[in-house]
């Protein structure tokens, strides 16, 4: 009995494994047919899978109906039907596309609040395009209260994931200083990234911003040169003023000293200088030898 149970379990596992391989293979065959433009073949693979609850097939069916359908005719209502089923199973791409269809009123009435709801779900799953769309909704105040700070946040999330539109939007944000300090260098950075994705408007903005930055640099250099000249002139004037002040102080000191000397004292000093006797050279008639002085010898009386 036990052996028979094990054999049945193993057989079931093999069957399920083969079934999953077959399903995955059918899905990829549908992808190949869709990319080749053979929507009828793609539909033949995806429809049974979608009806059995396969989320990827449901999303792919939604994409097929949105872009051409079985007969090459766009069917937005069918697209919404299958996107809704995929979105309920957490397929972020389906949630983003649902948001776009509701925002544009394709296959349903315009419902921007519902669009924002699906973009929020997809953004939480880090879907880059949904993050950009959510940023635009916050920026425009469509379907949600306008909030530039939140808009810039979601633009950053999307731009870091390589969405050229979000990168261009950030260039505008920094160029105009919307909820962030105006920064032409940062604006140029994001414009360049957007231009690298093929955005021609961004390429033109790069040229415009670089022209502004070059002009600002010239003006800054001129201001710096003027400031340097002014500083040098200020220092020179200070040195000259200090020199003049020192000269005046010296003159005042001399004048003050002269004023403190009385006329009588001046006459006494003058007389003492004039009446001082002239010194007598060697009054005792010493003959000098070197630095020593000895008496001059007397003449020999006896000869």
C-alpha positions in Angstrom: 0.0 0.0 0.0 2.7 2.4 1.0 4.7 1.6 -2.1 1.7 2.3 -4.3 1.2 5.7 -2.5 4.9 6.7 -3.2 4.6 5.6 -6.8 1.4 7.7 -7.2 3.0 10.8 -5.6 6.1 10.6 -7.7 4.0 10.2 -10.9 1.9 13.2 -9.9 5.1 15.3 -9.3 6.4 14.3 -12.7 3.1 15.2 -14.3 3.0 18.6 -12.6 6.6 19.4 -13.5 5.9 18.4 -17.1 2.7 20.5 -17.1 4.6 23.6 -15.8 7.3 23.2 -18.4 4.6 22.8 -21.1 2.8 25.9 -19.8 6.0 28.0 -19.7 6.9 26.8 -23.2 3.4 27.8 -24.5 3.8 31.2 -23.0 7.1 31.8 -24.7 5.7 30.6 -28.0 3.0 33.2 -27.6 5.6 35.9 -26.9 7.5 34.9 -30.1 4.3 35.0 -32.2 3.3 38.4 -30.7 6.8 39.9 -31.4 6.5 38.6 -35.0 3.1 40.3 -35.3 1.1 37.1 -35.5 -1.5 38.0 -32.9 -3.8 35.1 -33.7 -1.2 32.5 -32.8 -0.2 34.5 -29.7 -3.9 34.5 -28.7 -4.2 30.7 -29.2 -1.4 30.2 -26.7 -2.3 32.8 -24.1 -6.0 32.6 -23.9 -6.2 29.1 -22.4 -3.5 30.1 -19.9 -5.2 33.4 -19.0 -8.5 31.7 -18.4 -6.9 29.2 -16.1 -5.5 32.1 -14.0 -2.0 32.6 -15.3 -1.1 36.2 -14.4 1.6 36.7 -17.0 -0.8 35.4 -19.7 -3.5 37.7 -18.5 -1.2 40.7 -18.7 0.0 39.7 -22.1 -3.6 39.3 -23.4 -4.3 42.8 -22.1 -1.3 44.1 -24.0 -2.4 42.2 -27.1 -5.9 43.8 -27.0 -4.5 47.3 -26.3 -2.2 47.2 -29.3 -4.2 45.4 -31.9 -6.3 42.5 -30.7 -7.0 39.3 -32.6 -7.9 41.1 -35.9 -5.6 44.0 -35.5 -8.3 46.1 -34.0 -7.7 47.9 -30.6 -10.1 46.7 -27.9 -9.5 48.8 -24.8 -12.3 47.2 -22.8 -10.9 43.8 -23.3 -7.5 45.1 -22.4 -8.8 46.5 -19.2 -10.6 43.3 -18.4 -7.4 41.2 -18.6 -5.2 43.9 -17.0 -7.5 44.0 -14.0 -7.2 40.3 -13.5 -3.4 40.5 -13.8 -3.2 43.6 -11.5 -5.1 41.7 -8.8 -2.3 39.1 -8.8 0.3 41.8 -8.3 1.6 42.3 -11.9 3.0 45.8 -11.7 3.1 46.4 -15.5 -0.6 45.6 -15.6 -1.2 48.1 -12.8 0.7 50.8 -14.6 -1.1 50.2 -17.9 -4.5 50.3 -16.1 -3.6 53.6 -14.6 -2.7 55.0 -18.0 -6.0 53.8 -19.6 -8.1 55.2 -16.7 -6.2 58.5 -16.9 -6.8 58.8 -20.6 -10.4 57.5 -20.6 -9.6 54.6 -23.0 -12.0 51.7 -22.6 -13.6 53.4 -19.6 -14.6 56.9 -18.3 -11.7 59.1 -17.2 -11.0 58.3 -13.6 -7.7 60.0 -12.5 -8.2 58.9 -8.9 -8.3 55.3 -9.9 -5.3 55.9 -12.2 -3.3 57.2 -9.2 -4.4 54.2 -7.2 -2.9 51.8 -9.7 0.2 53.9 -10.2 0.8 53.9 -6.4 0.5 50.1 -6.3 2.9 49.7 -9.2 5.3 52.3 -7.8 5.5 50.3 -4.5 6.7 47.4 -6.7 9.4 49.7 -8.1 7.9 49.9 -11.6 9.9 52.8 -13.1 7.2 54.1 -15.5 4.6 54.0 -12.8 6.9 56.1 -10.6 7.2 58.7 -13.4 3.4 58.7 -14.0 2.8 59.1 -10.2 5.3 62.0 -10.1 3.4 63.7 -12.9 0.1 63.2 -11.1 1.5 64.9 -8.0 3.1 67.6 -10.1 -0.2 68.5 -11.9 -2.5 67.7 -9.0 -4.5 65.3 -11.1 -6.3 62.6 -9.2 -4.5 63.6 -6.1 -3.7 66.8 -4.2 -0.8 68.7 -5.8 2.5 68.1 -3.9 5.7 69.2 -5.6 7.9 67.6 -3.0 6.3 64.2 -3.6 6.5 64.8 -7.3 10.2 65.4 -7.1 10.6 62.3 -4.9 9.0 60.0 -7.5 10.8 61.7 -10.4 14.0 60.8 -8.6 12.9 57.2 -8.1 12.0 56.9 -11.8 15.0 58.8 -13.1 17.4 56.5 -11.1 15.7 53.6 -12.9 16.6 55.0 -16.3 13.3 56.7 -17.4 14.2 59.5 -19.8 11.0 61.5 -19.2 11.7 61.5 -15.4 15.2 62.6 -16.0 14.1 65.5 -18.2 11.5 66.4 -15.5 14.3 66.6 -12.9 16.3 68.8 -15.2 13.3 71.2 -15.3 12.9 71.0 -11.5 16.5 72.0 -10.8 16.6 74.6 -13.6 13.6 76.4 -12.2 14.2 75.6 -8.5 10.9 73.9 -7.9 10.8 72.9 -4.2 14.6 72.5 -4.4 17.4 75.1 -4.6 18.0 76.3 -8.1 21.0 74.4 -9.4 22.0 74.7 -13.1 24.8 72.1 -12.7 22.3 69.5 -11.4 19.9 70.5 -14.2 22.6 69.9 -16.8 23.3 66.5 -15.3 19.7 65.2 -15.6 19.2 66.8 -19.0 22.3 64.9 -20.3 21.0 61.6 -18.9 17.7 62.2 -20.6 19.4 63.2 -23.9 21.3 59.9 -23.8 18.0 58.0 -24.0 17.2 59.9 -27.2 15.3 62.8 -25.9 15.9 65.6 -28.4 14.3 68.3 -26.1 16.8 67.4 -23.4 19.7 67.7 -25.8 18.6 71.3 -26.6 18.3 72.0 -22.9 21.8 70.9 -22.4 23.1 73.5 -24.8 20.9 76.2 -23.2 22.0 75.4 -19.7 25.7 75.2 -20.7 25.4 78.7 -22.2 23.9 80.0 -19.0 26.6 78.4 -16.9 29.4 79.8 -19.1 27.9 83.3 -18.8 27.6 82.9 -15.0 31.2 81.8 -14.8 32.4 84.9 -16.7 30.4 87.2 -14.5 31.7 85.4 -11.4 35.3 85.8 -12.6 34.7 89.5 -13.3 33.2 90.0 -9.8 36.1 88.2 -8.2 38.6 90.4 -10.1 36.8 93.5 -9.0 36.7 92.3 -5.5 40.5 91.7 -5.5 41.2 95.1 -6.9 39.0 96.7 -4.2 40.7 94.7 -1.5 44.2 95.8 -2.8 43.1 99.4 -2.9 41.7 99.2 0.6 44.9 97.8 2.0 47.0 100.4 0.2 44.8 103.2 1.6 45.1 101.7 5.1 48.9 101.6 4.9 49.0 105.2 3.6 46.8 106.4 6.4 48.9 104.6 9.0 52.0 106.2 7.6 50.5 109.7 7.7 49.3 109.1 11.2 52.8 108.1 12.4 54.4 111.2 10.8 51.9 113.5 12.5 52.4 111.8 15.8 56.2 112.3 15.6 55.8 116.0 14.9 53.4 116.4 17.8 55.8 114.8 20.1 58.7 117.1 19.1 56.4 120.1 19.4 55.3 119.1 22.8 58.9 118.6 24.0 59.8 122.0 22.7 56.8 123.5 24.5 57.8 121.9 27.8 61.3 123.6 27.8 61.2 127.1 29.4 63.0 130.1 27.8 65.3 130.5 30.8 66.5 126.9 30.6 67.1 127.4 26.9 69.4 130.4 27.6 71.3 128.6 30.4 72.0 125.7 28.1 73.1 128.0 25.4 75.5 130.0 27.7 77.0 126.9 29.2 77.8 125.7 25.8 79.4 129.0 24.8 81.4 129.7 28.1 82.9 126.3 28.4 86.7 126.8 28.4 88.7 125.3 25.7 90.6 122.3 27.1 94.5 122.7 27.6 96.6 120.3 25.8 98.9 118.5 28.2 99.0 121.2 30.9 101.8 119.5 32.9 103.9 119.0 29.8 103.8 115.3 29.9 105.2 113.5 26.9 103.0 110.7 25.9 104.5 107.3 25.1 101.8 105.0 23.8 99.0 105.1 26.1 101.3 105.9 29.2 102.3 109.4 30.4 105.8 110.0 31.9 107.4 113.2 33.2 109.6 115.1 30.6 113.3 114.8 31.7 115.0 117.9 33.1 118.0 119.3 31.3 121.4 118.2 32.6 122.8 121.0 34.7 126.3 119.6 34.7 126.3 118.7 31.1 
